Amino acid sequence: TDTAAVGANGISSYNIPDGWFNEGANTISVQAVDIAGNTSVASSDLTITLDTTIATPSQPDLTAATDTGSSSIDNITSHANPRITGTADPNTTITIRLDPDGAATTIGTTTASAAGNWSYIFAAGTLSEGANIIDVLSTDSAGNSLDSANLTITLETAISIPSSLDLPVASDLGDSD
C-alpha cells in the first residue's frame, strides 16, 4: 500500500518502486481518498506480469531421418534440406544462427509450440559443404533471450574423384610403366 497525490487536473501518476512485483502475475488496484477522508470503491484489478527469465533452449538435434552419415547421430548429412529439432520455453521465437561464435548470421526463424517443441528445415544451399556450426536463440515476448549449445552439422554432398591411378614401380612387373 502506498499513496500518490492527484494533480489539479484530477490526474495522478505513480512510479512503482523496484522490488514490489514478483516474477509472474501481479495484481494492483487503486482507491481515491479526498481531503475530507471519503474513500472510493476500489478500481478494477490490473494484472501486470513481470517476466525477467527464460530457460536455456536445448542443443539443436539433426533428425535421424536427415542424418545420412554412418550413424543416425553423427550429424553428417548429404540431405538437401536437413531438419533440426529442439525444445525451448513455450511460444518463444527460435532464431537459427550460423557461426554463432563469429558473425552469428541468422538463417531462419521458427516458433516453439505451446509444449515448447520446435523444428526447422534448412532451405537448399543454406549450409555450406563441410562443417557448419549452428545454435538457436530463444526469445520470449518480454524480450528475454538465451542461446543454446552449438551443434556442428557436416554437409557432404560431393565425393572427390580420384585424380590418377598408378601402380608403384616396385609392383609393376610388366614391360611398360
C-alpha positions in Angstrom: 0.0 0.0 0.0 1.3 3.5 -0.9 -0.1 6.9 -1.7 0.2 9.4 -4.6 -1.1 12.9 -4.9 -3.6 13.9 -7.5 -2.9 16.9 -9.6 -5.2 19.9 -10.1 -6.4 18.3 -13.3 -7.5 15.2 -11.5 -4.8 13.1 -13.0 -2.2 11.1 -11.0 0.8 9.0 -11.9 2.8 6.8 -9.8 6.2 5.1 -10.3 6.1 1.6 -8.8 9.3 1.0 -6.9 11.8 -1.7 -7.8 11.1 -4.9 -5.9 7.4 -4.5 -5.5 6.5 -7.1 -8.1 7.3 -10.7 -8.0 8.1 -12.8 -11.1 4.8 -13.7 -12.8 1.4 -12.2 -12.5 0.9 -9.3 -10.0 -2.5 -7.6 -9.4 -2.9 -4.0 -8.4 -5.9 -1.7 -7.8 -6.4 1.9 -6.6 -8.7 3.8 -4.3 -9.2 7.5 -4.1 -9.4 9.4 -0.8 -10.5 13.1 -0.9 -9.3 15.8 1.6 -12.5 15.1 3.7 -11.5 11.4 4.1 -14.1 10.0 1.8 -12.9 6.7 0.2 -14.0 5.5 -3.2 -14.6 1.9 -4.0 -11.5 0.1 -5.3 -10.8 0.2 -9.1 -10.9 -2.8 -11.2 -7.9 -5.0 -10.8 -5.0 -4.5 -13.2 -2.7 -7.5 -13.7 0.9 -6.8 -14.6 3.1 -9.7 -15.5 6.8 -9.4 -14.6 8.9 -11.7 -16.9 12.6 -11.4 -16.5 13.7 -15.1 -17.1 13.8 -17.6 -19.8 15.0 -21.2 -19.9 18.0 -22.2 -21.9 16.9 -23.9 -25.1 18.1 -27.4 -25.8 21.0 -28.0 -28.2 19.6 -28.4 -31.7 19.5 -32.0 -32.9 19.7 -33.2 -36.5 16.8 -35.6 -37.0 17.6 -39.2 -37.7 15.7 -39.1 -41.0 18.0 -36.4 -42.3 21.3 -37.6 -40.7 22.6 -39.7 -43.5 26.1 -40.3 -42.1 27.3 -43.7 -40.9 25.1 -43.5 -37.9 21.9 -41.5 -37.2 23.6 -39.5 -34.5 26.9 -38.4 -36.1 25.4 -35.1 -37.5 26.8 -35.8 -41.0 24.3 -35.4 -43.9 24.0 -35.3 -47.6 20.4 -34.3 -47.4 19.4 -31.3 -49.4 17.1 -30.0 -46.7 18.2 -31.2 -43.3 15.9 -30.8 -40.4 16.7 -29.9 -36.8 14.5 -30.1 -33.7 14.7 -29.0 -30.1 12.9 -27.6 -27.1 12.6 -24.2 -25.5 10.2 -22.1 -23.4 6.7 -22.4 -24.9 5.7 -19.9 -27.6 9.1 -18.4 -27.9 10.7 -17.2 -31.2 13.6 -19.5 -32.2 16.3 -17.9 -34.3 18.6 -20.3 -36.1 22.1 -18.9 -36.4 25.1 -19.9 -38.4 28.6 -19.4 -36.9 27.2 -18.3 -33.5 30.7 -17.6 -32.1 31.7 -15.4 -35.1 29.4 -13.4 -37.3 26.2 -15.1 -35.9 24.3 -14.9 -39.2 20.6 -15.5 -38.9 19.5 -18.1 -41.4 15.9 -18.6 -40.3 13.3 -18.5 -37.5 10.5 -20.7 -36.2 8.3 -20.7 -33.1 8.2 -23.1 -30.2 4.8 -24.8 -29.7 2.7 -24.4 -26.5 4.5 -27.5 -25.3 7.9 -26.0 -26.1 8.8 -28.2 -29.2 10.2 -26.6 -32.4 11.7 -27.8 -35.7 13.3 -26.1 -38.6 14.1 -27.3 -42.2 17.1 -25.7 -43.9 16.5 -24.5 -47.4 18.7 -26.0 -50.0 22.0 -24.1 -50.3 21.8 -22.6 -46.7 24.5 -24.8 -45.4 28.0 -25.0 -46.9 29.9 -28.1 -47.8 31.8 -29.2 -44.8 31.3 -28.3 -41.1 28.6 -25.8 -40.2 28.4 -24.6 -36.6 24.9 -23.5 -35.6 23.0 -22.6 -32.5 19.5 -21.3 -31.7 18.5 -18.2 -29.8 15.2 -18.4 -27.9 13.4 -15.1 -27.3 10.2 -14.7 -25.3 7.5 -11.9 -25.7 9.1 -9.9 -22.9 12.4 -9.8 -24.9 14.4 -12.2 -22.7 16.7 -14.4 -24.7 19.2 -17.2 -24.3 21.2 -19.2 -26.8 21.7 -23.0 -27.0 24.9 -25.0 -27.1 26.4 -25.2 -30.5 25.8 -28.1 -33.0 28.1 -28.9 -35.8 26.4 -30.3 -38.9 28.7 -31.6 -41.5 27.3 -31.4 -45.1 28.8 -33.9 -47.5 27.1 -33.8 -50.9 30.1 -34.4 -53.1 32.8 -37.0 -53.3 36.2 -36.4 -54.7 37.1 -38.3 -57.9 40.5 -40.0 -57.7 42.9 -37.9 -59.8 45.0 -40.6 -61.1 45.7 -44.3 -60.6 49.1 -45.8 -60.9 50.8 -49.0 -59.9 54.1 -48.4 -58.0 57.1 -49.3 -60.0 58.2 -51.9 -57.5 54.9 -53.7 -58.0 54.9 -53.3 -61.8 56.3 -56.5 -63.2 55.2 -55.8 -66.8 57.0 -54.5 -69.9 56.0 -50.8 -69.6 55.3 -48.3 -66.8 
